[in-house]
């Protein structure tokens, strides 16, 4: 990707995060990037196209953060906890507040996430830290369980239910790692 295109995507991301997609115009992006509208239209046909470039950039950044955690030299339990906590915060920080708008774009990252989770879980099984019947099935189910938390976490529904945001991450990690069985 060219440096100019990258810069335009970054400027658009900042404007979308600050003002929202609906309240940001192509002219706003051109002015904020200190590039002419002609330059902007050289790279993007319309605002929708630049929005999807922002979404793809955000998802690539999220995937890289998750890969970094999966590749750390940590015990699997700590790695999985860091993965979950980082994923929750990263998804909350992204520019796309309405997660349903980007579900199609997320299909690609979903496959990568399942692979990362399989690696962490397999490492835990191999070390004797995790007792899992099927690493593949557990990774897939865990991935979709985490995805199910995206919207309530972004919208802060947990606080509405009287749960402290910082504690919610602990509760989620505790549930995933230790379950509810005594």
Buried (B, 14 or more C-beta within 10 A) or exposed (E): EEEBBEBBBEBBBBBBBEEEBEEBEBEBBBBBBEBEEEBBEEBBEEBEEBBBBBBBBBBEBBBEBBBEBBEEEBEBBEBBBBBBBBBBEBBBEBBBBEBEEBEEBBEEBBEBBBEBBBBBBBBBBEEEBBEBEEBEEBBBEBBEEBBEBBBEBBBEEBEEEEEEEEEBBEEBBEEBBEEEEE
